[in-house]
Amino acid sequence: MAHRKIRARIWLGVTLLLITGAHYFFYKFSIDRLNSYPVSRGLTFGCVLWTTVLFGAMWLRYTWSRYVMITMICLGMAGFGLLALLVRSESVNPLPELMKLAVYGIVLYAVALVPLSASSSLRHFLGPKTAGER
């Protein structure tokens, strides 16, 4: 049992690193001078805030937090994808550097979904606790 708990905490750490990397790229995307949508800063702040809160809830083993985190990551991917398309459609130039930032963040979010949805040790760690379990 302890081995599964350690593995689940390692998956949580990997997920935190992936999400933090995505936040870095989203922040760089939102403050770029070529990004004409100030709403991207608010979206970045909201993603950072809520994924941090949900990660804390997962660390404290709340069962519902994994599902809400998966939903928030999918909404963040859709939001930043839409913003990237809007920024790209307004420009005459293709903006390759700006689009790379958005794509890197979206890809890191997508990779973070893998352990959240596929890890059996994480699923058991965040599942309902039995009588003898802490």
C-alpha positions in Angstrom: 0.0 0.0 0.0 2.8 2.5 0.8 4.4 1.8 -2.5 1.3 2.8 -4.4 1.0 6.0 -2.3 4.6 7.0 -3.1 4.0 6.3 -6.8 0.9 8.5 -6.6 2.8 11.3 -5.0 5.5 11.1 -7.7 2.8 11.3 -10.4 1.4 14.4 -8.6 4.9 15.9 -8.6 5.3 15.2 -12.3 1.9 16.7 -13.0 2.8 19.8 -11.0 6.0 20.3 -13.0 4.1 19.9 -16.3 1.4 22.4 -15.2 4.0 24.9 -14.0 5.8 24.7 -17.3 2.5 25.3 -19.1 1.8 28.3 -16.9 5.3 29.7 -17.7 4.6 29.5 -21.5 1.0 30.9 -21.0 2.5 33.8 -19.0 5.1 34.6 -21.7 2.3 34.4 -24.3 0.0 36.8 -22.4 2.6 39.5 -21.8 4.1 39.5 -25.3 3.7 42.9 -27.0 2.3 41.3 -30.1 -0.6 39.8 -28.1 -3.4 42.4 -28.5 -5.9 40.6 -26.1 -5.5 41.7 -22.5 -8.0 39.0 -21.5 -5.1 36.5 -21.9 -3.5 37.8 -18.7 -6.7 37.2 -16.8 -7.0 33.7 -18.3 -3.4 33.0 -17.3 -4.0 34.3 -13.7 -7.2 32.2 -13.4 -5.5 29.1 -14.6 -2.6 29.5 -12.2 -4.9 30.2 -9.3 -7.4 27.4 -9.9 -4.9 24.7 -10.8 -2.9 25.6 -7.6 -6.1 25.3 -5.5 -7.0 22.0 -7.2 -3.5 20.6 -6.9 -3.6 21.4 -3.1 -7.0 19.6 -2.9 -5.5 16.6 -4.7 -2.5 16.6 -2.3 -5.0 16.5 0.6 -6.7 13.6 -1.2 -10.1 15.0 -2.1 -11.7 12.6 -4.5 -13.5 15.3 -6.6 -10.4 17.4 -7.2 -8.9 15.1 -10.0 -12.1 15.4 -12.0 -12.3 19.2 -11.6 -8.6 19.5 -12.5 -9.1 17.5 -15.7 -12.0 19.8 -16.6 -10.1 23.0 -15.8 -7.1 21.8 -17.9 -9.4 21.1 -20.9 -11.1 24.5 -20.5 -7.7 26.2 -20.3 -6.5 24.4 -23.4 -9.6 25.5 -25.3 -9.3 29.1 -24.0 -5.7 29.5 -24.9 -6.2 27.7 -28.3 -9.0 30.2 -29.1 -6.9 33.1 -28.0 -4.0 31.9 -30.2 -6.3 31.6 -33.2 -7.7 35.1 -32.6 -4.3 36.7 -32.2 -3.1 34.8 -35.3 -6.1 35.9 -37.4 -5.5 39.6 -36.6 -1.9 39.6 -37.8 -0.6 39.8 -41.3 2.6 37.9 -40.3 2.3 34.3 -39.0 3.8 35.3 -35.5 5.8 32.0 -35.1 7.4 32.9 -31.8 4.1 34.0 -30.2 2.3 30.9 -31.5 5.1 28.6 -30.2 4.5 29.9 -26.7 0.8 29.1 -26.8 1.4 25.7 -28.5 4.0 24.7 -25.9 1.7 25.5 -23.1 -1.2 23.6 -24.6 1.0 20.6 -25.2 2.2 20.6 -21.6 -1.4 20.8 -20.4 -2.3 17.9 -22.7 0.7 15.8 -21.4 -0.4 16.6 -17.8 -3.8 15.1 -18.5 -2.2 11.7 -19.1 -1.2 10.8 -15.5 -4.3 12.5 -14.2 -6.6 10.3 -16.2 -4.6 7.1 -16.8 -2.6 6.5 -13.6 -4.2 3.7 -11.5 -2.0 4.6 -8.5 -3.3 8.2 -8.6 -6.8 7.0 -9.0 -6.5 4.8 -5.9 -4.7 7.5 -4.0 -7.6 10.0 -4.6 -10.3 7.4 -4.3 -12.5 6.8 -1.3 -10.6 5.7 1.8 -11.2 2.3 3.5 -11.6 1.8 7.2 -7.9 1.1 8.0 -6.4 3.7 5.6 -5.2 7.1 6.5 
